[in-house]
């Protein structure tokens, strides 16, 4: 990776970010920017009115989980950890007006405190002067959350495939015991840096990994997300009647596909009625279990825990 090029790219996109600007990820999900071997993904979000740039399958999975939560009003992926002290990530947002928000400490100072050699790059200025400057680290997913009736706050998700991947850099690679020890220490310090950075501003960091989530839930979230931003060009009164009939079907344990077939025969565009079913589940208007396969030609399961209760701790801020 060309550190000088990535330094200017990250600073150019995020160095002067303020709320109201279009958020730009520090790394785009394109081969020319993403780390080698990344499973890149661009995820269009109706809520955020932009595409998210995600660098791994677990990042995509957890971005979908975050966006499923109606309390999450914004999400910043590939977010720069500022090397110098800087304002709280929520500073300047209209929802945070009047709040006393702590600044972040800056990674350069934190690295010095914990004994981490901070990444740096040599920059040549216009007058020919060369200077070594800190290269920013990036976080995975920064969630901005406002529960109903509460003040907004942020939660940082650092994402891996497996919980064990937090313990060692490049854990699956063949290496000597000495290299393994070195990579474990690198991982420990890197995660300590990020946690301390956000903690300095009162922001909790949560380690999330693919193995935390129920596999059926992961499949269902991906299925529903594929429908969440589709337009439904049908009259609102017709959709209300359809949603009522679907809800009645679910309550009585009948497959909801039959309702879509009936409406499709009468009004045409059966695909839009099917889309309405999936969108209503995604928007939590039609409450069914996401821990069972969503098969609309079978009765949908309703007597199951709410996903946001089961995984509610992932969205919790620091205790006051």
C-alpha positions as CSV (number, residue, x, y, z in Angstrom):
1,X,0.0,0.0,0.0
2,X,1.2,3.5,-0.9
3,X,1.0,5.2,2.5
4,X,1.6,8.7,1.2
5,X,-1.2,8.3,-1.4
6,X,-3.6,6.8,1.2
7,X,-2.7,9.6,3.7
8,X,-3.8,12.3,1.3
9,X,-6.9,10.4,0.2
10,X,-8.1,9.9,3.8
11,X,-7.3,13.5,4.9
12,X,-8.9,14.8,1.7
13,X,-12.2,12.9,2.3
14,X,-12.5,13.2,6.1
15,X,-10.0,15.8,7.4
16,X,-12.6,18.6,7.3
17,X,-15.8,16.6,7.5
18,X,-18.7,18.4,9.2
19,X,-22.3,17.4,9.5
20,X,-24.2,18.4,6.4
21,X,-21.4,17.3,4.1
22,X,-21.7,14.1,2.1
23,X,-19.8,11.5,4.1
24,X,-16.9,9.8,2.2
25,X,-15.4,6.6,3.4
26,X,-11.7,6.6,4.1
27,X,-11.4,3.6,1.8
28,X,-13.8,2.9,-1.1
29,X,-14.9,-0.6,-1.9
30,X,-12.9,-0.8,-5.1
31,X,-9.9,-3.0,-5.9
32,X,-7.5,0.0,-6.3
33,X,-8.1,1.1,-2.7
34,X,-9.2,-1.9,-0.6
35,X,-6.6,-4.1,1.0
36,X,-5.6,-7.1,-1.1
37,X,-7.9,-10.1,-0.5
38,X,-10.8,-7.9,0.7
39,X,-14.4,-9.1,0.0
40,X,-15.5,-5.6,-1.0
41,X,-19.2,-4.6,-1.1
42,X,-21.1,-1.4,-1.9
43,X,-24.4,-1.4,0.0
44,X,-27.0,1.1,-1.1
45,X,-28.9,2.5,1.9
46,X,-32.3,4.2,1.6
47,X,-31.9,5.4,5.2
48,X,-28.5,7.1,4.6
49,X,-29.3,8.1,1.0
50,X,-25.9,6.8,-0.1
51,X,-23.8,3.7,-0.7
52,X,-21.7,2.3,2.1
53,X,-18.2,1.0,1.3
54,X,-17.6,-2.2,3.1
55,X,-14.4,-4.3,2.9
56,X,-15.5,-7.7,4.2
57,X,-18.5,-10.0,4.4
58,X,-18.7,-9.5,8.2
59,X,-18.8,-5.7,7.7
60,X,-21.7,-6.1,5.3
61,X,-23.5,-8.3,7.7
62,X,-23.1,-6.0,10.6
63,X,-23.9,-2.9,8.5
64,X,-27.2,-4.6,7.7
65,X,-27.9,-5.4,11.3
66,X,-27.2,-1.7,12.3
67,X,-29.5,-0.4,9.6
68,X,-32.2,-2.7,10.7
69,X,-32.3,-0.9,14.0
70,X,-34.6,2.2,13.6
71,X,-32.7,4.0,16.4
72,X,-29.6,4.1,14.2
73,X,-29.9,7.3,12.3
74,X,-26.4,7.4,10.7
75,X,-23.5,5.1,10.1
76,X,-19.9,6.0,9.2
77,X,-17.8,3.2,7.7
78,X,-14.0,3.3,7.3
79,X,-13.9,6.3,9.7
80,X,-10.7,8.0,10.4
81,X,-9.2,7.9,13.9
82,X,-7.8,11.4,14.1
83,X,-4.0,11.5,15.0
84,X,-4.5,14.7,16.9
85,X,-7.1,15.8,19.4
86,X,-10.4,16.5,17.6
87,X,-14.1,17.2,18.3
88,X,-16.5,14.4,19.2
89,X,-17.9,12.7,16.1
90,X,-21.4,14.0,16.9
91,X,-20.3,17.6,17.3
92,X,-22.2,19.9,15.1
93,X,-25.1,17.4,14.4
94,X,-28.5,19.1,14.8
95,X,-29.7,16.2,17.1
96,X,-26.7,16.9,19.4
97,X,-27.3,20.7,19.7
98,X,-26.7,21.8,23.3
99,X,-25.0,18.6,24.4
100,X,-21.6,18.8,26.1
101,X,-19.5,16.4,24.1
102,X,-16.0,15.3,24.9
103,X,-13.3,15.5,22.2
104,X,-11.3,12.5,21.1
105,X,-7.8,12.4,22.5
106,X,-5.9,11.7,19.2
107,X,-4.1,8.5,18.3
108,X,-0.6,9.9,18.4
109,X,-0.8,10.6,22.1
110,X,-2.6,7.4,22.9
111,X,0.0,5.4,21.0
112,X,2.8,7.0,23.0
113,X,1.0,6.2,26.2
114,X,0.4,2.5,25.4
115,X,3.7,1.8,23.8
116,X,2.5,1.4,20.2
117,X,4.7,2.6,17.3
118,X,2.3,4.8,15.4
119,X,2.1,4.4,11.6
120,X,3.8,7.3,9.9
121,X,4.7,8.5,6.4
122,X,7.3,11.0,5.1
123,X,5.7,14.0,3.4
124,X,7.6,16.5,1.2
125,X,6.2,20.0,1.2
126,X,6.4,22.6,-1.6
127,X,9.6,24.2,-0.2
128,X,11.3,20.9,-0.3
129,X,11.1,20.3,3.5
130,X,10.5,16.6,4.4
131,X,8.6,15.7,7.5
132,X,7.4,12.5,9.1
133,X,3.7,12.7,9.9
134,X,1.3,10.2,11.5
135,X,-0.8,8.1,9.1
136,X,-4.4,7.8,10.3
137,X,-5.9,4.5,11.3
138,X,-9.4,3.7,10.3
139,X,-12.3,2.1,12.2
140,X,-14.8,-0.2,10.7
141,X,-18.4,1.0,11.6
142,X,-19.3,4.0,13.8
143,X,-23.0,3.9,14.6
144,X,-25.0,7.0,15.6
145,X,-28.0,6.1,17.7
146,X,-30.9,7.9,19.3
147,X,-33.4,5.8,21.1
148,X,-36.9,7.3,21.3
149,X,-37.0,10.0,24.0
150,X,-33.2,9.9,24.6
151,X,-30.2,11.9,23.5
152,X,-28.0,10.7,20.6
153,X,-24.8,8.8,21.2
154,X,-22.2,6.9,19.2
155,X,-21.1,3.3,19.4
156,X,-18.0,2.0,17.6
157,X,-18.1,-1.5,16.1
158,X,-14.8,-3.2,15.3
159,X,-15.5,-6.1,13.0
160,X,-13.8,-9.5,12.4
161,X,-14.8,-12.9,10.9
162,X,-14.2,-14.7,14.2
163,X,-13.8,-13.6,17.8
164,X,-10.3,-15.2,17.8
165,X,-9.2,-12.9,15.0
166,X,-9.1,-10.0,17.5
167,X,-6.2,-11.8,19.3
168,X,-3.7,-12.0,16.4
169,X,-2.9,-10.1,13.2
170,X,-3.2,-12.5,10.1
171,X,-4.2,-15.3,12.5
172,X,-4.6,-17.9,9.7
173,X,-1.2,-17.4,8.2
174,X,1.7,-19.9,8.7
175,X,4.3,-18.3,10.9
176,X,7.0,-19.0,13.5
177,X,6.2,-18.8,17.2
178,X,8.2,-15.6,17.4
179,X,6.2,-14.0,14.6
180,X,3.0,-15.3,16.2
181,X,3.9,-13.6,19.5
182,X,4.7,-10.4,17.6
183,X,1.4,-10.4,15.7
184,X,-0.5,-11.0,18.9
185,X,1.1,-8.0,20.5
186,X,0.4,-5.9,17.4
187,X,-3.3,-6.9,17.6
188,X,-3.5,-6.1,21.3
189,X,-2.0,-2.7,20.9
190,X,-4.0,-1.8,17.8
191,X,-7.3,-2.7,19.5
192,X,-6.2,-0.9,22.7
193,X,-5.5,2.2,20.6
194,X,-9.0,2.3,19.0
195,X,-10.8,1.5,22.3
196,X,-8.9,4.3,24.2
197,X,-9.4,6.7,21.3
198,X,-13.2,6.4,21.4
199,X,-13.4,6.0,25.2
200,X,-11.7,9.4,25.6
201,X,-14.9,10.9,24.0
202,X,-17.2,8.7,26.0
203,X,-17.8,6.3,23.1
204,X,-18.0,2.5,23.7
205,X,-16.2,0.1,21.4
206,X,-17.8,-3.3,20.8
207,X,-15.9,-6.2,19.2
208,X,-18.3,-7.9,16.8
209,X,-17.7,-11.0,14.7
210,X,-19.6,-13.1,12.3
211,X,-19.8,-16.0,14.8
212,X,-21.8,-13.8,17.2
213,X,-24.9,-13.9,15.0
214,X,-27.4,-16.7,14.3
215,X,-26.8,-17.9,10.7
216,X,-30.5,-17.9,9.9
217,X,-30.7,-14.2,11.0
218,X,-27.8,-13.4,8.7
219,X,-29.5,-15.0,5.7
220,X,-32.8,-13.2,6.5
221,X,-31.3,-9.8,6.9
222,X,-29.6,-10.1,3.5
223,X,-32.8,-11.3,1.9
224,X,-34.8,-8.4,3.4
225,X,-32.2,-5.8,2.7
226,X,-32.4,-6.7,-1.0
227,X,-36.0,-5.4,-1.0
228,X,-35.7,-2.5,1.5
229,X,-35.1,0.3,-1.1
230,X,-37.4,-0.9,-3.9
231,X,-40.1,1.5,-5.0
232,X,-43.7,0.2,-4.9
233,X,-45.7,2.1,-7.5
234,X,-49.2,1.2,-6.1
235,X,-51.8,3.3,-4.5
236,X,-51.5,3.8,-0.7
237,X,-55.0,2.7,0.0
238,X,-54.5,-0.5,-1.9
239,X,-51.2,-1.2,0.0
240,X,-52.9,-0.5,3.3
241,X,-55.6,-3.1,2.5
242,X,-53.0,-5.6,1.4
243,X,-50.9,-5.1,4.6
244,X,-54.0,-5.6,6.7
245,X,-54.8,-8.9,4.9
246,X,-51.2,-10.0,5.2
247,X,-51.2,-9.3,9.0
248,X,-54.4,-11.2,9.4
249,X,-52.9,-14.1,7.5
250,X,-49.8,-14.2,9.8
251,X,-52.0,-14.0,12.9
252,X,-54.0,-17.0,11.8
253,X,-51.0,-19.0,10.7
254,X,-51.6,-19.0,7.0
255,X,-49.0,-18.5,4.3
256,X,-48.8,-14.9,3.2
257,X,-47.9,-15.8,-0.4
258,X,-51.6,-16.6,-1.0
259,X,-52.5,-12.9,-0.3
260,X,-49.9,-11.7,-2.8
261,X,-51.2,-14.1,-5.4
262,X,-54.8,-13.0,-4.9
263,X,-54.0,-9.3,-5.1
264,X,-51.7,-10.0,-8.0
265,X,-54.5,-11.7,-10.0
266,X,-56.8,-8.8,-9.4
267,X,-54.5,-5.8,-9.7
268,X,-51.4,-7.1,-11.5
269,X,-47.8,-6.6,-10.4
270,X,-47.6,-9.5,-8.1
271,X,-43.9,-8.7,-7.6
272,X,-44.8,-5.4,-6.0
273,X,-47.1,-7.1,-3.5
274,X,-44.3,-9.6,-2.6
275,X,-41.9,-6.7,-2.2
276,X,-44.4,-5.0,0.2
277,X,-44.3,-8.1,2.4
278,X,-40.5,-8.1,2.7
279,X,-40.3,-4.3,3.1
280,X,-42.8,-4.5,6.0
281,X,-40.8,-7.1,7.7
282,X,-37.6,-5.1,7.3
283,X,-39.4,-2.0,8.6
284,X,-40.7,-3.9,11.6
285,X,-44.3,-3.2,10.6
286,X,-44.9,-7.0,10.1
287,X,-43.4,-8.6,13.2
288,X,-42.1,-12.1,12.4
289,X,-39.2,-14.2,13.7
290,X,-35.9,-13.5,11.9
291,X,-34.5,-16.6,13.6
292,X,-36.5,-18.9,11.4
293,X,-36.3,-19.0,7.6
294,X,-38.6,-16.4,6.0
295,X,-40.6,-18.7,3.6
296,X,-43.7,-16.8,2.5
297,X,-45.3,-20.0,1.1
298,X,-45.3,-21.4,4.7
299,X,-46.8,-19.9,7.9
300,X,-44.4,-17.3,9.3
301,X,-43.2,-17.7,12.8
302,X,-44.1,-14.9,15.2
303,X,-43.4,-16.3,18.7
304,X,-39.7,-15.6,18.9
305,X,-37.5,-13.1,20.6
306,X,-36.9,-9.7,19.0
307,X,-33.5,-9.5,17.2
308,X,-32.9,-6.0,18.8
309,X,-33.5,-7.4,22.2
310,X,-31.3,-10.5,21.7
311,X,-28.5,-8.3,20.4
312,X,-29.4,-5.1,22.2
313,X,-26.1,-5.0,24.1
314,X,-24.2,-4.4,20.8
315,X,-26.0,-1.1,20.5
316,X,-25.6,0.1,24.1
317,X,-23.4,3.1,24.9
318,X,-21.1,3.5,27.9
319,X,-22.8,3.5,31.3
320,X,-23.2,7.0,32.7
